[in-house]
Amino acid sequence: MSEFGIEDLARCREKIDELDRRIVELLNDRTSVVEEIGRIKQHLTLGIYEPKREEQVFANIVEHNSGPLPNDAIKRVFERIIDEMRNVQKLKMLADDGAEKNKAEC
């Protein structure tokens, strides 16, 4: 059995911190695209919730999941991400609607 020391734990935690920063960067990149999608949907007068698209996202992530995180866990993580992205779209659309109303009143 191999011996592990406190240095090994510290090294692993540093790696986790770096990965977390990368995940945050990717989530913010995804959010920027979601905001653009929201503007397009608003222009086309489409709704925010698209269950068929969500199923496509789930199929894509499951297809590309090589583990060790199981597919059902990956899907739960993305359900939360999608839920937050939907909130971003909703808030952005409301803000844009408010800005348009203010312009019209001036």
Residue pairs with C-beta under 8 A, 6 or more apart in sequence:
27 81
30 81
30 85
31 85
31 88
34 85
34 88
34 89
35 88
35 89
35 92
37 89
38 48
38 88
38 89
38 92
38 93
39 92
39 96
40 46
41 47
41 48
41 89
41 93
42 93
42 96
48 86
48 89
48 90
48 93
49 86
54 82
57 78
57 82
58 75
58 78
61 74
61 75
61 78
62 71
62 74
62 75
65 71
65 74
69 77
